Amino acid sequence: MKFKATLCDRGLRVLEKGFLPTLEKLGKRCQLLLGTEDVHLIQAVSDTDGLHVTARLANVVLFEEEGFKCQSRYNNQIAFSVDIVLLLKVLRAAVAHDADALEVKLAMRSIPCTTAGAAVQQRPTLAFSWRGHNVTMVQELPISQPYSQRDVEELVRQRDITSLSPFYLDLQDEVLRVQALTDKLKGMSNELLMATTKHGDLHLEVHTTGVEFGAEIRGLSVLPAAATEGLQLLVAETPAERLEEARAAGESAQVVVLQKHLAKALHSSQLTQPAQLLCGIAERGTHVHIMFVYRDPFSDGGYDDNISLSFKLPVREDTLYGGELDP
């Protein structure tokens, strides 16, 4: 098992300024899945109090091509968990010292045993080395034991959200409004009824004893465009009536989510600045899928296939997809 690479300037920037601080707000640890084409930073529900988070960064974004090596018996994939705070400290130290050629490799550190006659222990680390202004630095970051083949395969399975949504609403143009609304609802209930329609409407509602509150945000872009083909304009006048009209026509989906999960996902856009913030409800309402899509810095108006960030929000099991909420 071997991993060795040199972080490029862009890779250091997107990790240190964007993705790692974003993940740090969600949980203390993350799992790294290294491969020959890309790196995935994954936080399981146990890391984030319920959210499943996956960031994908292609190796061309993170590393210099020369000298890159990632080899293992498990399809050349290597996985382990790491403390995000410690990893950020290493990267920020490199930035502070104007590091040149920040190299990283998987290494084993020998730990002397205090017990007489006991064998020397080997502990895995990510070893960083760089040269900066009047300083040469080597730092070893403790990591978990590299995952077994079975654990790597399970992580790969978890990485892929196979159940995508039939359609998505792009919240980016209204993200501040949706964030403020979600935060406002925090004091009313822990749970929110969330509904999306193919007409570009997002509904957020609270139904508790003594509290009935609903809000509608209209005119959101719907993706893919084919999802809107053949739609008739809604003629109802109130938000509740429009939602009921869309529901009756089979043009909506709804689930109940925790307010804190939706708020965390929405606020995660602040540091990475996506071009699109796509929100959809999976088929049969199994989860809410939120995807951040980014601009390609090397093209005019194009999107970057090399970077993505996805959230999988759990839903209340007694929600009927596209139907009425069970009493």
C-alpha positions as CSV (number, residue, x, y, z in Angstrom):
1,M,0.0,0.0,0.0
2,K,1.6,3.2,-1.2
3,F,0.4,6.8,-1.5
4,K,2.6,9.8,-2.4
5,A,1.6,13.1,-4.0
6,T,2.4,16.8,-4.1
7,L,-0.4,19.2,-3.4
8,C,-0.8,21.9,-6.0
9,D,-1.7,25.5,-5.2
10,R,-5.3,25.1,-6.2
11,G,-5.6,21.9,-4.2
12,L,-4.2,23.5,-1.1
13,R,-6.6,26.4,-1.5
14,V,-9.8,24.5,-2.1
15,L,-9.0,22.2,0.9
16,E,-7.8,24.8,3.4
17,K,-10.3,27.6,2.5
18,G,-13.3,25.7,1.4
19,F,-14.0,22.0,1.9
20,L,-12.3,21.2,5.1
21,P,-13.7,24.2,7.1
22,T,-17.1,23.2,5.7
23,L,-16.8,19.6,6.9
24,E,-15.4,20.8,10.2
25,K,-18.6,22.6,10.9
26,L,-20.5,19.3,10.5
27,G,-18.2,16.9,12.5
28,K,-14.8,16.4,13.9
29,R,-13.7,13.5,11.7
30,C,-14.0,12.4,8.1
31,Q,-13.0,9.4,6.0
32,L,-10.6,9.8,3.1
33,L,-10.9,7.6,0.1
34,L,-7.9,7.9,-2.1
35,G,-7.9,6.6,-5.7
36,T,-6.1,6.9,-8.9
37,E,-8.6,9.4,-10.3
38,D,-10.1,11.3,-7.4
39,V,-10.3,11.8,-3.6
40,H,-13.5,11.5,-1.6
41,L,-14.0,13.1,1.8
42,I,-16.9,11.3,3.4
43,Q,-18.7,11.9,6.7
44,A,-21.1,9.2,7.8
45,V,-24.2,9.8,9.9
46,S,-22.3,9.0,13.0
47,D,-19.9,11.9,12.3
48,T,-22.5,14.5,11.6
49,D,-25.5,13.7,13.8
50,G,-27.5,12.3,10.9
51,L,-26.3,13.8,7.6
52,H,-24.3,11.8,5.1
53,V,-21.8,14.1,3.3
54,T,-19.6,13.3,0.4
55,A,-17.1,15.7,-1.2
56,R,-15.4,14.6,-4.4
57,L,-12.2,16.3,-5.7
58,A,-10.5,15.0,-8.8
59,N,-6.8,14.4,-8.5
60,V,-6.1,17.0,-11.2
61,V,-7.5,19.6,-8.9
62,L,-5.5,18.5,-5.8
63,F,-2.2,17.2,-7.0
64,E,0.7,17.7,-9.3
65,E,0.8,15.0,-12.0
66,E,4.5,14.3,-11.6
67,G,5.3,11.9,-8.8
68,F,1.7,10.9,-8.0
69,K,1.4,7.3,-6.7
70,C,-1.6,5.5,-5.2
71,Q,-1.3,1.7,-5.1
72,S,-3.1,-1.0,-3.1
73,R,-4.4,-4.5,-3.5
74,Y,-8.0,-3.1,-3.3
75,N,-8.3,-1.6,-6.9
76,N,-5.6,0.9,-6.0
77,Q,-7.9,2.5,-3.4
78,I,-6.8,3.5,0.1
79,A,-9.2,4.6,2.9
80,F,-8.7,5.8,6.5
81,S,-10.3,8.3,8.9
82,V,-8.6,11.5,10.0
83,D,-9.2,14.4,12.5
84,I,-10.3,17.4,10.4
85,V,-9.0,19.9,12.9
86,L,-5.5,18.4,12.9
87,L,-5.4,18.2,9.1
88,L,-6.4,21.9,8.8
89,K,-3.7,22.9,11.3
90,V,-1.1,21.2,9.0
91,L,-2.4,22.9,5.9
92,R,-2.7,26.3,7.5
93,A,0.8,26.1,8.8
94,A,2.0,25.4,5.3
95,V,0.1,28.4,4.0
96,A,1.4,30.6,6.8
97,H,5.0,29.8,5.9
98,D,4.4,30.2,2.1
99,A,5.1,26.5,1.5
100,D,6.7,25.5,-1.7
101,A,6.0,21.9,-3.0
102,L,3.8,20.5,-0.1
103,E,4.4,16.8,-0.3
104,V,2.3,14.2,1.4
105,K,2.7,10.5,1.8
106,L,1.3,7.5,3.7
107,A,3.9,6.4,6.3
108,M,4.4,4.2,9.3
109,R,5.8,5.7,12.5
110,S,7.7,3.5,15.0
111,I,6.5,4.0,18.6
112,P,8.9,2.6,21.2
113,C,7.2,0.4,23.8
114,T,7.9,1.1,27.5
115,T,7.4,-2.5,28.4
116,A,10.7,-4.4,28.4
117,G,11.0,-6.9,25.6
118,A,7.8,-5.7,23.9
119,A,7.9,-5.2,20.1
120,V,8.0,-1.7,18.6
121,Q,4.6,-0.5,17.6
122,Q,3.9,0.8,14.1
123,R,1.3,3.6,13.7
124,P,0.1,4.9,10.4
125,T,0.5,8.6,9.6
126,L,0.1,11.1,6.8
127,A,3.6,12.7,6.6
128,F,3.7,16.3,5.2
129,S,6.9,18.0,4.2
130,W,7.6,21.4,2.7
131,R,10.0,24.2,2.4
132,G,9.0,27.8,3.2
133,H,10.5,31.1,4.0
134,N,13.5,30.3,6.2
135,V,11.9,27.0,7.4
136,T,11.8,23.4,6.4
137,M,9.0,21.5,8.1
138,V,8.0,17.8,8.4
139,Q,4.7,17.0,10.2
140,E,3.2,13.6,10.8
141,L,-0.6,13.5,11.1
142,P,-2.0,10.5,13.0
143,I,-4.7,8.6,11.1
144,S,-6.7,5.5,11.7
145,Q,-5.5,2.1,10.5
146,P,-6.0,1.8,6.8
147,Y,-9.2,0.1,6.0
148,S,-9.5,-3.5,5.1
149,Q,-10.7,-4.5,1.6
150,R,-14.2,-5.2,3.0
151,D,-14.3,-1.7,4.7
152,V,-13.0,0.0,1.5
153,E,-15.8,-1.7,-0.5
154,E,-18.4,-0.6,2.0
155,L,-17.1,3.0,1.9
156,V,-17.3,2.9,-1.9
157,R,-20.9,1.7,-1.6
158,Q,-21.8,4.5,0.8
159,R,-20.1,7.0,-1.4
160,D,-22.4,6.6,-4.3
161,I,-25.9,8.0,-3.8
162,T,-27.6,5.6,-6.3
163,S,-31.2,6.9,-5.7
164,L,-31.2,10.4,-7.4
165,S,-34.2,12.6,-7.5
166,P,-36.6,12.7,-10.4
167,F,-36.2,16.5,-10.4
168,Y,-34.3,19.2,-8.5
169,L,-34.9,22.8,-7.6
170,D,-32.0,25.2,-7.9
171,L,-32.0,27.2,-4.6
172,Q,-28.8,29.2,-5.2
173,D,-30.5,32.4,-6.2
174,E,-32.7,32.3,-3.1
175,V,-30.4,30.5,-0.7
176,L,-30.2,33.4,1.7
177,R,-34.0,33.6,1.8
178,V,-34.3,29.8,2.3
179,Q,-31.6,29.9,5.0
180,A,-33.4,32.7,6.9
181,L,-36.8,30.9,6.6
182,T,-35.3,27.6,7.8
183,D,-33.7,29.3,10.8
184,K,-36.9,31.1,11.6
185,L,-38.8,27.8,11.8
186,K,-36.3,26.4,14.3
187,G,-38.2,28.0,17.2
188,M,-41.5,26.5,16.0
189,S,-40.7,22.8,15.5
190,N,-37.8,20.3,15.2
191,E,-39.4,18.9,12.1
192,L,-40.4,20.5,8.8
193,L,-42.6,19.3,6.0
194,M,-40.7,20.0,2.8
195,A,-42.4,19.9,-0.6
196,T,-41.1,20.5,-4.1
197,T,-43.0,20.8,-7.3
198,K,-42.1,20.6,-11.0
199,H,-43.4,24.1,-11.3
200,G,-40.4,25.4,-9.4
201,D,-42.0,25.9,-6.0
202,L,-40.5,25.1,-2.7
203,H,-42.9,24.7,0.3
204,L,-41.7,24.6,3.9
205,E,-44.4,24.0,6.6
206,V,-44.7,23.4,10.3
207,H,-47.6,21.5,11.7
208,T,-47.6,21.2,15.5
209,T,-50.1,21.6,18.3
210,G,-51.2,25.2,18.2
211,V,-48.9,26.1,15.4
212,E,-49.7,26.0,11.6
213,F,-47.1,27.9,9.5
214,G,-46.2,27.6,5.8
215,A,-44.0,29.5,3.3
216,E,-43.7,29.2,-0.4
217,I,-40.8,30.2,-2.6
218,R,-41.7,30.3,-6.3
219,G,-39.9,30.6,-9.6
220,L,-37.0,28.3,-8.9
221,S,-35.2,26.7,-11.8
222,V,-36.2,23.0,-12.3
223,L,-33.6,20.4,-13.5
224,P,-33.6,18.5,-15.7
225,A,-35.6,20.6,-18.0
226,A,-37.4,17.6,-19.3
227,A,-39.2,17.3,-16.0
228,T,-41.3,20.4,-16.8
229,E,-42.4,19.2,-20.3
230,G,-46.2,19.1,-20.7
231,L,-47.0,20.9,-17.4
232,Q,-50.1,23.1,-17.2
233,L,-49.9,26.3,-15.3
234,L,-51.2,26.2,-11.8
235,V,-54.4,28.2,-11.4
236,A,-54.8,28.1,-7.6
237,E,-54.4,31.4,-5.8
238,T,-52.9,30.5,-2.4
239,P,-49.7,28.5,-1.6
240,A,-51.7,25.7,0.0
241,E,-54.0,25.4,-2.9
242,R,-51.2,25.4,-5.4
243,L,-49.4,22.7,-3.6
244,E,-52.6,20.6,-3.4
245,E,-53.1,21.2,-7.2
246,A,-49.6,20.1,-8.0
247,R,-50.0,17.1,-5.6
248,A,-53.2,16.0,-7.3
249,A,-51.5,16.1,-10.7
250,G,-48.6,14.0,-9.5
251,E,-46.2,17.0,-10.0
252,S,-44.9,17.3,-6.4
253,A,-43.0,15.4,-3.8
254,Q,-42.9,15.9,0.0
255,V,-41.1,14.6,3.1
256,V,-40.6,15.5,6.7
257,V,-37.0,16.4,7.7
258,L,-35.3,17.6,10.8
259,Q,-34.9,21.4,10.8
260,K,-31.3,21.1,11.9
261,H,-30.3,18.9,9.0
262,L,-31.7,21.2,6.4
263,A,-30.2,24.2,8.1
264,K,-26.7,22.6,8.2
265,A,-26.8,21.6,4.6
266,L,-27.9,25.1,3.4
267,H,-25.4,27.0,5.5
268,S,-22.6,24.8,4.2
269,S,-22.7,26.7,0.9
270,Q,-21.1,29.8,2.5
271,L,-17.5,28.7,2.3
272,T,-17.4,26.9,-1.0
273,Q,-19.7,29.2,-3.0
274,P,-21.4,26.8,-5.4
275,A,-22.9,28.0,-8.7
276,Q,-25.9,25.8,-8.3
277,L,-27.5,24.4,-5.1
278,L,-29.7,21.6,-6.2
279,C,-32.4,20.2,-3.9
280,G,-34.5,17.2,-4.7
281,I,-36.5,14.4,-3.0
282,A,-35.5,10.9,-4.0
283,E,-37.9,8.4,-5.6
284,R,-40.4,7.1,-3.0
285,G,-39.2,9.8,-0.6
286,T,-36.3,7.8,0.8
287,H,-34.2,10.9,1.5
288,V,-33.5,14.5,0.5
289,H,-30.6,14.9,-1.9
290,I,-28.7,18.3,-2.0
291,M,-25.9,18.8,-4.5
292,F,-23.5,21.7,-4.8
293,V,-22.4,22.3,-8.4
294,Y,-19.4,24.6,-9.1
295,R,-18.2,26.8,-11.9
296,D,-15.3,25.7,-14.0
297,P,-12.6,28.4,-13.4
298,F,-11.1,27.6,-16.8
299,S,-14.2,28.1,-19.0
300,D,-16.8,30.8,-19.5
301,G,-20.1,29.6,-18.0
302,G,-19.3,26.0,-17.8
303,Y,-19.6,23.7,-14.7
304,D,-16.7,21.9,-13.1
305,D,-17.1,18.1,-13.2
306,N,-14.0,17.7,-11.0
307,I,-15.5,19.1,-7.8
308,S,-18.8,18.3,-6.1
309,L,-20.4,18.3,-2.6
310,S,-23.5,16.2,-1.8
311,F,-25.7,15.8,1.2
312,K,-28.1,13.0,2.0
313,L,-30.7,14.0,4.5
314,P,-32.8,11.4,6.3
315,V,-36.6,11.7,6.4
316,R,-39.3,10.6,8.7
317,E,-40.4,7.1,7.7
318,D,-44.1,7.8,7.9
319,T,-44.0,10.4,5.1
320,L,-45.8,9.4,2.0
321,Y,-43.9,10.4,-1.1
322,G,-46.0,12.7,-3.3
323,G,-49.0,12.2,-0.9
324,E,-50.6,13.3,2.3
325,L,-48.7,13.2,5.6
326,D,-49.9,10.4,7.8
327,P,-51.7,11.6,10.9
